[in-house]
């Protein structure tokens, strides 16, 4: 009995040591954000979008749009959430209750109100 109790105590001490070590790990809130560079608007046709809410790995809302370039390739851009286009997508996304099947509603509205701007690929 004493032999198994000894092993149990040793196991508990090891588990506590691991918990203490994990607790000391540094938390970097924006280390996993997908959007590092953003644009306010795009003149290209937006074919899809994605809204990523704040979470434990990223402390900002992210609005990622997929655009089709003139050479028919697609590029993902991150929109600045302070810009009008991103705000319109967020508002529409909330209005359709975050239903992926209703995304077309938001895409049609955004494509009608495009503003010309320079487009650059933000993924580095």
Secondary structure as a PSIPRED ss2 file (coil, helix, strand):
# PSIPRED VFORMAT (PSIPRED V4.0)

   1 X C   1.000  0.000  0.000
   2 X H   0.000  1.000  0.000
   3 X H   0.000  1.000  0.000
   4 X H   0.000  1.000  0.000
   5 X H   0.000  1.000  0.000
   6 X H   0.000  1.000  0.000
   7 X H   0.000  1.000  0.000
   8 X H   0.000  1.000  0.000
   9 X H   0.000  1.000  0.000
  10 X H   0.000  1.000  0.000
  11 X H   0.000  1.000  0.000
  12 X H   0.000  1.000  0.000
  13 X H   0.000  1.000  0.000
  14 X H   0.000  1.000  0.000
  15 X H   0.000  1.000  0.000
  16 X H   0.000  1.000  0.000
  17 X H   0.000  1.000  0.000
  18 X H   0.000  1.000  0.000
  19 X H   0.000  1.000  0.000
  20 X H   0.000  1.000  0.000
  21 X H   0.000  1.000  0.000
  22 X H   0.000  1.000  0.000
  23 X H   0.000  1.000  0.000
  24 X C   1.000  0.000  0.000
  25 X C   1.000  0.000  0.000
  26 X C   1.000  0.000  0.000
  27 X C   1.000  0.000  0.000
  28 X C   1.000  0.000  0.000
  29 X C   1.000  0.000  0.000
  30 X C   1.000  0.000  0.000
  31 X C   1.000  0.000  0.000
  32 X C   1.000  0.000  0.000
  33 X C   1.000  0.000  0.000
  34 X C   1.000  0.000  0.000
  35 X C   1.000  0.000  0.000
  36 X C   1.000  0.000  0.000
  37 X C   1.000  0.000  0.000
  38 X C   1.000  0.000  0.000
  39 X E   0.000  0.000  1.000
  40 X C   1.000  0.000  0.000
  41 X C   1.000  0.000  0.000
  42 X C   1.000  0.000  0.000
  43 X C   1.000  0.000  0.000
  44 X C   1.000  0.000  0.000
  45 X E   0.000  0.000  1.000
  46 X E   0.000  0.000  1.000
  47 X E   0.000  0.000  1.000
  48 X E   0.000  0.000  1.000
  49 X E   0.000  0.000  1.000
  50 X E   0.000  0.000  1.000
  51 X E   0.000  0.000  1.000
  52 X E   0.000  0.000  1.000
  53 X C   1.000  0.000  0.000
  54 X C   1.000  0.000  0.000
  55 X C   1.000  0.000  0.000
  56 X C   1.000  0.000  0.000
  57 X C   1.000  0.000  0.000
  58 X C   1.000  0.000  0.000
  59 X C   1.000  0.000  0.000
  60 X C   1.000  0.000  0.000
  61 X C   1.000  0.000  0.000
  62 X E   0.000  0.000  1.000
  63 X E   0.000  0.000  1.000
  64 X E   0.000  0.000  1.000
  65 X E   0.000  0.000  1.000
  66 X E   0.000  0.000  1.000
  67 X E   0.000  0.000  1.000
  68 X E   0.000  0.000  1.000
  69 X C   1.000  0.000  0.000
  70 X C   1.000  0.000  0.000
  71 X C   1.000  0.000  0.000
  72 X C   1.000  0.000  0.000
  73 X C   1.000  0.000  0.000
  74 X E   0.000  0.000  1.000
  75 X E   0.000  0.000  1.000
  76 X E   0.000  0.000  1.000
  77 X E   0.000  0.000  1.000
  78 X E   0.000  0.000  1.000
  79 X E   0.000  0.000  1.000
  80 X C   1.000  0.000  0.000
  81 X C   1.000  0.000  0.000
  82 X C   1.000  0.000  0.000
  83 X C   1.000  0.000  0.000
  84 X H   0.000  1.000  0.000
  85 X H   0.000  1.000  0.000
  86 X H   0.000  1.000  0.000
  87 X H   0.000  1.000  0.000
  88 X H   0.000  1.000  0.000
  89 X H   0.000  1.000  0.000
  90 X H   0.000  1.000  0.000
  91 X H   0.000  1.000  0.000
  92 X H   0.000  1.000  0.000
  93 X H   0.000  1.000  0.000
  94 X H   0.000  1.000  0.000
  95 X H   0.000  1.000  0.000
  96 X C   1.000  0.000  0.000
  97 X C   1.000  0.000  0.000
  98 X C   1.000  0.000  0.000
  99 X C   1.000  0.000  0.000
 100 X H   0.000  1.000  0.000
 101 X H   0.000  1.000  0.000
 102 X H   0.000  1.000  0.000
 103 X H   0.000  1.000  0.000
 104 X H   0.000  1.000  0.000
 105 X H   0.000  1.000  0.000
 106 X H   0.000  1.000  0.000
 107 X H   0.000  1.000  0.000
 108 X H   0.000  1.000  0.000
 109 X H   0.000  1.000  0.000
 110 X H   0.000  1.000  0.000
 111 X H   0.000  1.000  0.000
 112 X H   0.000  1.000  0.000
 113 X C   1.000  0.000  0.000
 114 X C   1.000  0.000  0.000
 115 X C   1.000  0.000  0.000
 116 X C   1.000  0.000  0.000
 117 X C   1.000  0.000  0.000
 118 X C   1.000  0.000  0.000
 119 X C   1.000  0.000  0.000
 120 X C   1.000  0.000  0.000
 121 X C   1.000  0.000  0.000
 122 X C   1.000  0.000  0.000
 123 X C   1.000  0.000  0.000
 124 X C   1.000  0.000  0.000
